[in-house]
Amino acid sequence: MQFRSTKSEGSSKTPVSFKEAVLRCLPPEGGLYVPASVLDMRQFFLYMDEHTTYPELVATVAPVLLQGELNPFSASRVAESAFDFEPELKQLDERFSILTLYNGPTGVFKDFGVAFLASVVEELTKIGSRIMVLSAARGDTGVGIAQAFYKRRNSIAALLYPSGPIRGLKPETFVPNGGNCIPIQVRGTYDDCQRLVIESINDRPFAERYSLTTANGLNPGRLLPQAFYYLYGFIKLKKVLQGDLFFSVPCGNFGNLISGLYAWKFGMPVKGFVAAMNANDACGEFFRGKEFKARRLISTLSPALDVSVPSNYDRLSSFYEESPAVMRNMVFPSAIDDRTTLDTIARVWKRYGVLLDPHSAVAFAGAERCADQQDMSCGGAHFVVLATGHPGKEAGLVSKAAGAEVPIPEKLAKLQTPGEPLAFIDPQLDALEAAIASSF
Ligand SMILES: *Cc1c(COP(=O)(O)O)cnc(C)c1O
């Protein structure tokens, strides 16, 4: 599978390998990397069923997708070393299932993409080479990246935190303590950190000096492995499915949804995707075929979905440019307000005994709404709701909404431990270089 830029349609640019896309992250011609062509994988799904484990699925699918770059033996090693956690499919009734994606180290689905990326970067880079993985960090994403890259033989993980508290990092992972992580605090906002990552990668002499890449969602190496858990959901259900299959996805930057669309392109028989948003639903118009217009950000109870311009917008619009009619019939936008989010947490707890975090509740409510709309011909359909965040991460809110006690696993409690960065810098390239040079 090769990758091209969202900006290179119709141009003479030759596509690049997966390795190059992952290590370079941003195409020279601008835009973001997307698959240039995809394989139909249906014959492989045929031979997997509810007994297939997650590492088995990854080790089967990845070498086919990445033919010539990752052999089955390497793919097995990547899968085994990336995943000591798994997705879990729970069928609730004939209409709904939940695909739990929060069993990883930081309790969010992003752990799947980051873990695979760290593992595959180690596999694809030569012994003795060195890679600097520079990433903007917010909430627990920094911890996720630090843990995934810890002890990976070729990588240094430089994390750019915005002003404010830093939590959950383990000092033994820091470079001066023999680890490979450099937490840096940038005097500025998360956007400043992101801008600095992009500026660093686009400054080619700088990027090549440090073999720079990123573990942020810009990296196509995070999106590809997210397609694997959709396939996993499908193979767990395929024997019992009677009608059409839908996935309902809580959408912020739309990386998760895009991975679902990849899974469809690989041949997963899916009827559609519910793009569940909160009050920040500017993309709804876009999905209905209108022009995208950014709106002012509204703060909600599902903050990971509070995004005004999705960072994956270029990838989304490239799907729509390729096949506008298909996309209009495949992606169903749904906007869920905070009241409905809370009601859904309560309803799902009462009806099924399942606790949802607010992001997953947005997806659940979106699925219910679609299931109830007969004119969308969802009758007899089955909805797999992606549970993207551990309810224990929002224990106060979830416990109040559900009227139940919410267990907090110890590993999630530890994410609250306060920490200190190794350096403070202004959001500028020379300051960044000063902070990382001695560790490289
Ligand atoms: C990041 C995140 C989302 C949104 O995912 P995108 O890929 O940005 O659309 C949803 N739920 C949780 C819990 C998240 O952390």
The ligand as an ORCA input file, in Angstrom:
! r2SCAN-3c Opt
* xyz 0 1
  C      -9.743     11.892     20.736
  C     -11.021     11.360     21.240
  C     -12.183     11.324     20.439
  C     -12.224     11.918     19.044
  O     -11.509     11.167     18.106
  P     -11.096     11.829     16.705
  O     -10.275     10.808     16.027
  O     -10.345     13.093     17.026
  O     -12.358     12.133     15.979
  C     -13.320     10.716     20.958
  N     -13.347     10.230     22.206
  C     -12.278     10.277     23.012
  C     -12.398      9.732     24.387
  C     -11.087     10.843     22.574
  O     -10.016     10.899     23.388
*
